[in-house]
C-alpha cells in the first residue's frame, strides 16, 4: 500500500507540474525590449521569486513561475513574454542538457550601489542610464561613504567615470578654465581636507584601496571607460606621486615609474604612465591613445564576444549573454585595453579579432570578482563632454548595453553553481 501511495503521489506531482504555467522571457531577436527584460527579472527577484537564467538558450532567456501580476508587469513595460506549461519547460530543459547551454538559478536581487559624485558632471554614465531605463533601483555613494565602510552594505558596485589618480580626468589642457572644471577641483580639494587628507590624490588612493578591499571580501565590481585603468593606476601608485603641480601644487616623483606596484592592481600590469598634464591620456593601457584619432571607421568598428562552455564556465557565459556575438564598437577616454598589459589570469571576453585591442574582461580577486568594459556609451560612438545623454527608448535592443545589464544580475546567481 505504501508503494502504491508513493506512486500515486508522484503521479499527482507530475500532473500538477505539467499543468503549471511558467513565463519565459525570450532574449533572442524576437524580444521587443531587451533592456527592460533585465528589469523584469530583477523585479521578480525583488518579489521573492526565483528566476532561472537559461544561458545560451534563445539569447540567454529568463524563466519563472507565472502569475497575473507578472504578466501585467511585462505588458506595462513592453517586454515580450511567452507562457509555457510543464511539458514545454521539460522540453526546454532537455534542449539545454543536450547543448552548450545551462540553467543558472537567480535567488536574490543584489543590493546595488553606483559610485558617483554628488554634484552633476558635464557627461553622463551609461550604467546609470541603463539602470534607470530598466527600472532597477540603486543607491548613490561617494568617497565619504566608501571611507566610512558603507560598501559592505552592497553586493554590486559600479564606478562612474571617476579619476582615482587625482588628475581630474586629465581634462586640464582643454577645460581648466571652464567653470565646471574649476568647481570640480575646488569641491574635490574641500572634500579631501574634510576627510583628513593633505591632497586629492591621497584621498582618491585611499578610496581605491577600500574598493579593492571590498572586492577581496566578496564584492562584485563593474567599471567602464577611464574608471578601469585610473583605478589600477591609483592602486599601483600608492607609494609615489604621479600628479603634476597643476593638479596638486607640487611636482611629480622623478622615480614614479620604478615605484609602481603592479601586485596591487586588479587587471593591468607593466604599464607606463603618461604624466604630462597637457596629454589627455593616463597610460599606455588604452588603445588607441585618447589623444590620437581612432583610425577605424565607425561603420566597420566591431568587437567579438568569445564563446565559453556554459556548463563548465558559467561566469563568463553569463557575462557575455547576448542576441548577437559581434557588437559595434564605441569610444571613450579608455576605449580598449592593450592585451599585453592585461595580467595572464584575467579572462578576455571580447576583443577586436586580429588585433591586440580588448574590450571586455573579467577576473577574480579574493572572494570577489570584477569586470571591466572599455568605452563610454555603447550607443554613442564618440560621446563628448557636454553631449546630451543617450535616449535608451531608441535603443531597446542594444547588444552593447546588454553586457552592462548582464553584470547587474550576475551577483544574484546561486554561488555553488558557479565555477570560475
PyMOL commands that set and color helices and strands:
alter all, ss='L'
color gray80, all
select helices_A, chain A and resi 2-19+34-46+68-77+86-98+126-134+143-147+150-153+168-170+172-175+179-194+200-216+226-236+245-248+257-259+262-264+314-319+339-341+392-394+399-410+415-417
alter helices_A, ss='H'
color red, helices_A
select strands_A, chain A and resi 21-25+51-55+61-65+82-85+102-106+112-115+139-141+156-159+220-224+302-305+326-328+337-338+347-351+357-365+368-373
alter strands_A, ss='S'
color yellow, strands_A
deselect
rebuild
show_as cartoon
